[in-house]
Amino acid sequence: MNGKIVLKNMKTEFIEENQNYVMTFEGRLDTPASLQVGRDMQVLYDCEGHDIILDCTNLEYITSSGMRLFLDLLKVAKSKGSKCTLVGLNEDIYNVFNEVGFVNLFDIRPTR
């Protein structure tokens, strides 16, 4: 069930690791990319029994549409008893997440 999707400015990769679902993001999660990334993230919605790690170490930029994808996933994960952790947010993205209150919703860690 591992897979890699590459867009012009955005790449995602899904793996199952230590009973966790891990998706890595690389590039710019802008509005055009969010459509494909949303489809890529659908595999994470079947998370019952698995915690989710969104590895943003190589994520350069995120728009509100990308943030909405993360928030929608968090809601589904919580409803299934799963935890959703964000790792590796750069300073700019962390500051945006802080301003909108996402730091209070997600478990945020520096690295995996």
N, C-alpha and C positions, 0 to 999 in steps of 0.2 A: 504494500500500500504506500510505498515511498514514491515521491514524484517531484519533479522540478519543472517550473514554468518560467519562461523568460519573456518579458515584455521589453519594449525599447528602453525604458528607464527604470524598470522594476523587475525583480526576480524574487520568486518565493520557492521555498523547498519545505516539504513535509516529511517528517520521519516519526517513527514510534521509538521511544527511547526510555528504558527503565519504567515501563508502564505509563509514561507520559506521552501526550501528543505534542510534538514540537514543530512549530512553523517558523522558519527564518525568513527575514525580509531584507532585501538588498536593493538600494536605490531610492527613488522618489515615489512615495505613495501619494500621487496627486489624483485629481478627480478622474481623468481618463483611465489611469491604472486601477482605480478602485473597483471598477466594474469587473475586471478579470480577477483581481485579488479577492473580491467577494466570492466569486465562483471557486477559486482555489481554497478558500477557507471553509467551504461547505463540509469538507471531510472532518473538520474539528467539531461540528455540531453534533456528531454522534460520539460524544465524549463520556457518556455514562461509564463510570469506573476508571476514568483516566483524567488526570489533571492536564491542563494545557499550559504550555510555555510558548510565548510569543517572543522570539529572539530578534531584537531590534538593533543589535550591535552594528549592523551595516545599513541601517535605515537612515537616510540622509535628511528626509523631509516627509511631513505628513500633513494632509489637508483635513478639513472637517469631515469630508466624506470618508477618509481613511479612519479617522477617529471614531466615526459612527460604526464602522465595521467592527472595531475592537469592542465598543460598548455593547453592540448587539450580541456578539459572541459571549461577552461576560454574563449577560442576562441569561442566555441559554445554559451556559456552564453552571451558574449558580442554581438554576432550576433543576439541574440533574445531579447536584451535589458535588460538582467538580470545582476546582480552584483554577483561576486564570492568572498567570504570572507574566509580567513584562520584564525582560532583561535587556541590559545594554543600551538604554535610551541615551542619546547624546544630550548635551546640556540644553541645546535649543528646544528639542522635542520635550525634554523633561519640564522645562519652564512653561511651555504651552500646556502640557498636561496638568501642571500645578495650578496655572491660572484658571482652568475650567473645572478644577476639582477632581480630575481623574486620579490623582495620587491618593485620594481617600477611598477610591473604589477598587483599584487594582493593587495586587501585591507587586511591588516594583523592586527589582534587585539589580545590582551593577553588572553581574555576570552569571552565566549558567553554571 
